[in-house]
Every structure is written in C-alpha cells, then in structure tokens.
C-alpha cells in the first residue's frame, strides 16, 4: 500500500531525508518536500564568499528544480500551520495529510529584534549579506572591523569565528593588516561553550595568535549606526568602521503557532529517534510518525546544554529518521539511532582548517577535540562541501 511522506523544509536536513527515502522506496510512495524558497541555500559557502573564494551565486544557491533526482516532488508553498495529531500540513495553498511527517524547517533569522541591525549591520548569514561583505572588505584598508554575535543559539557555532579569521587572512593578503583592528563581540562565555572549556581555550589561543580581540559576555541591546556604535546590556559600548553580524535566530512562525516549541524556542525531540517528546525528562514521545530534525530540533544534552545547530547533525539525523520510516513501512524492527557524534572543519585562514570532532552525548559532558590547523583539513572541508555536485545539475 502506497504512503505519503512529507518533508517540511528544503534545506540540508530535509533534502538528505528526501534523497535517502527516495533511494530506498519505490515510486509507489509519494515523497514530497514543501519549501517556500525556490532555491536550496548552502550556508557553509557564505564564509568563503566574504573573501572572494565563492564569486558565483550558483555555488551558494541552486534552484530546487535543478535537483538531479526528478522523482522527489517539490511543492513550492509556504507552511502556515501543522496538526501533528492528524499529520496534516496547511500551506498558503492547500492542506495535505500524510502518513509520515519530517519537520526540517530550520531556524529563521529575526534581525529586526536588534534595533539598528537591518540598517547598519552586514548580515553574515544571508546570501546578499555575504557578497556585500566581500565588496566592503575589498575596499577596506584602515579602521575597526567588528563581528557581532547578537543572540544564542545560532546555526553553525564556528562560523562567525571562521569569518573573523578569514577576514584577518584577507587583510594580510592585501598587506593592510597592520592598519586594521578586528574584534568579536558575543554573549557567549567562550567560543562554542557547549564544546567545553578545553576547546574554548584552544579557540581563544587561535584568536590571540591572529591578533583578534575577543569580548565575551557582551549582549547587544542596539546599534547606533549614525555614531558607528554598538550598545551592550552591561553598559559597555564599542565603536566600529565596518560591522558584520549574526542576527537572532528562532523557530519559524508556523512552528510556534502550531504549539510545537518548548521553553528552548524549538521542538523538543528524542535524542536517538528524533520523535517529538512531551516530557524532556522522561523522554516520552508523542505524535507517532512525526519527526523533527536539524536546526528546528532541540536536544538536551546530559550537562543541560543543547546540541549545537549544524548541518553535520541535520544530515545524520535525516539518515536515521529515513531509515526508521522505511523500517516502519516494512514492519521491521527500528534500529537506526542518532549517536550525537559529528565532525566539522574550521577555517582559520592561510589555506588551513582545523578538524573538530565531538561526542556530544558523552557523560558527564560533551567530549570535543580540535586538531591543529592543516592544509589537509581544508582539503577535507572542501570535499565535505561537494553537495552541489551530488544533488544539482549545473
């Protein structure tokens, strides 16, 4: 008997789930992706775009209609609400009921929360913002460049640090570094706090080695662009000549309006199966056949922190959910389990990247290691980013 599997969101996690399912199930099964954007956006390319390594929009965004797999149905509509009990999704056009539902809508950006952000800050997490940053950096020869993290959590925790390090390298290549001051302001206590003190200190040492100023526990209140000033909650202020920022993140409105989020602001899920839970302490699940993966999912770790939002986790969660859906369809034992492990490569400039690997489900706290930067690390990072060649036609 054929079934309908709906995937909400055409990002990294959503498309991975759709590809995995389509590769296993016959054409009798309907696999549809609902995505309001017409293009897939590959966010890891943003930091390479700011230094001119990605000059072609086609290597950052690709129309969903160019998917090499034509047997994945793309519904270009906006999700308005979700009824998880009946597994019914209401879009701006229609209502669709399904047998299995995978929510992979990611986190939305809400720059308007910070007064002055939209008017005076270049958005590091936006396609246009990435290209605008590159244009500004090309002509920047003297002054203060500030990187501002506005709120936590945000997707890809290393990204703003990578951006600062690559900017520092870019300025050295232009031979103007001695005239440029680079600073990072963040509400975090240390770089990537969920990774632990040792990893945070390793990152601090990398920043110091590149003469990048680091200001933790600085929560921004507003940006006074006419004065080129950032105002923080602790009564501190900072001046800048060029401001690059990470805007506040949050659940899409449709998810919040559907009553699926908890106090974290995201959907609480079981750490192994990605099913929605109604009790995060007991890990009791609800809504059979409904899953949430990627940035929209909130997984509480053993030390009380949340699993970071990253594409590497979304990808593996998508594989787990897809395999378990197939097992349910075939009435087989569900065996796939997300283990909380992941590897990422952190650009540090000079053609090198540091490999970071972590077991985030370790007891009593995540165990994360950061290898010394190397050229091999950057090659591995680029190989990891070959997703366009695998999914889309040029």
C-alpha positions, -999 to 999 in steps of 0.1 A, spaced: 0 0 0 15 34 -10 20 61 15 27 98 15 59 111 33 60 149 37 93 167 44 89 203 55 119 223 45 143 220 15 175 226 34 204 203 42 185 180 65 152 180 45 168 171 12 190 145 28 159 128 42 142 130 8 172 116 -11 176 88 14 139 78 13 137 81 -25 168 59 -28 151 31 -8 114 33 -15 97 25 -48 79 51 -69 46 39 -54 55 60 -23 50 97 -26 79 117 -12 72 154 -13 93 184 0 74 216 9 97 246 7 87 283 4 120 292 -12 127 283 -48 163 276 -42 185 255 -19 209 276 1 243 261 11 251 281 41 288 269 46 297 288 14 289 321 30 322 325 48 341 316 16 321 342 -3 332 370 20 368 366 10 360 361 -27 365 324 -29 329 320 -40 321 346 -65 293 328 -84 259 327 -68 254 292 -84 278 278 -58 258 291 -29 222 288 -42 207 263 -66 171 262 -79 153 232 -65 140 225 -100 177 215 -108 177 186 -84 192 156 -103 166 134 -87 133 142 -105 114 117 -85 114 139 -55 83 161 -56 89 198 -47 60 218 -35 69 255 -36 45 267 -10 47 282 25 38 262 56 12 280 76 3 255 103 8 219 113 -16 195 130 8 168 143 -21 146 156 -36 141 122 -3 147 104 -19 174 83 0 204 69 -17 236 59 1 257 33 -8 290 18 -25 270 -10 -38 237 3 -40 211 31 -20 179 28 -24 148 50 4 123 52 15 90 67 48 103 79 60 138 86 95 151 89 98 187 101 131 202 88 123 239 85 154 251 102 158 283 122 146 316 108 165 348 111 150 377 130 174 407 126 146 432 134 148 421 171 180 442 174 173 479 168 197 491 140 208 457 128 190 458 94 201 494 87 237 493 98 250 457 101 260 434 73 243 400 77 268 372 77 240 346 75 224 360 43 234 354 7 232 391 -2 250 400 30 279 376 22 285 393 -11 281 427 3 307 419 30 332 409 3 327 442 -15 333 461 17 364 441 26 379 446 -9 379 484 -3 387 483 34 422 495 42 421 510 76 399 510 107 379 487 130 361 456 118 336 443 144 320 408 143 288 408 164 270 377 176 236 390 188 219 360 204 224 323 211 218 297 199 226 302 162 234 278 134 270 266 128 286 280 160 322 282 145 310 303 115 315 339 129 349 329 143 359 314 109 347 346 93 369 367 115 399 345 109 394 345 72 390 383 72 423 386 91 439 365 65 423 385 37 437 417 52 472 402 54 470 392 18 461 428 9 491 440 30 469 463 52 466 441 83 487 465 104 461 492 98 431 470 107 417 461 141 394 430 142 372 423 172 345 397 181 317 406 205 294 378 218 270 370 246 288 336 250 312 330 279 337 314 255 339 303 219 315 275 213 307 269 251 289 236 245 322 221 233 337 226 267 365 247 283 394 230 266 380 236 231 371 272 240 406 278 252 420 263 221 399 287 200 410 316 222 446 308 215 439 307 178 423 342 180 452 356 201 477 342 176 460 361 148 457 393 170 419 392 170 403 409 200 376 388 218 349 402 240 327 375 257 296 381 277 286 411 256 249 410 249 239 437 224 210 460 230 211 482 200 232 495 172 235 533 168 246 533 132 249 571 129 275 571 156 291 538 144 284 524 180 273 491 195 255 494 229 255 464 252 235 453 282 264 457 306 266 494 298 296 488 276 299 504 242 321 497 211 329 516 180 334 502 146 340 512 110 326 480 95 300 459 113 294 422 104 268 404 124 250 371 132 213 380 137 190 364 162 176 330 153 143 315 161 117 289 151 96 297 120 63 313 128 43 283 116 61 261 141 55 284 170 19 290 160 13 252 159 23 249 195 53 226 189 80 245 207 90 244 243 110 268 266 140 264 243 121 281 215 124 249 194 108 215 190 119 191 218 128 157 203 141 123 215 179 123 212 181 90 194 149 88 172 141 125 166 105 119 176 88 148 193 87 144 231 61 157 255 84 152 286 121 160 282 129 144 315 112 111 308 117 113 271 81 101 264 72 106 228 40 118 212 26 121 177 35 88 160 50 92 126 61 128 132 98 138 135 118 170 137 154 172 126 182 198 121 182 233 135 145 232 144 151 204 168 161 209 205 181 180 220 190 185 257 225 170 265 235 153 297 251 185 311 219 205 305 231 224 273 216 219 239 231 201 209 246 227 186 228 236 154 249 223 125 245 207 91 265 177 100 239 168 127 210 175 104 224 152 78 229 123 101 195 128 118 179 128 84 195 94 76 183 80 109 147 91 105 145 80 69 158 45 77 134 42 106 104 53 85 114 26 60 116 1 88 81 10 100 67 7 64 82 -27 60 72 -37 96 107 -44 106 125 -36 138 135 0 142 173 0 146 187 33 135 198 57 162 214 92 162 245 90 184 253 127 188 287 124 171 299 148 144 330 162 126 334 197 112 363 216 97 370 251 109 387 276 85 415 296 101 430 313 71 463 307 53 447 278 34 442 257 65 414 243 86 412 226 120 393 194 123 369 194 152 353 161 163 329 156 191 308 130 210 280 153 223 262 125 241 292 117 262 289 116 300 290 138 320 295 164 293 303 165 255 338 154 246 352 175 218 387 176 203 402 202 180 432 192 158 459 217 149 451 236 116 464 220 85 461 222 47 448 187 47 420 199 70 409 225 45 410 200 16 388 177 37 364 207 43 361 214 6 355 177 -1 327 178 25 311 207 7 307 189 -27 270 186 -21 261 207 -51 278 183 -75 260 154 -59 225 169 -58 222 195 -85 228 199 -122 248 229 -133 
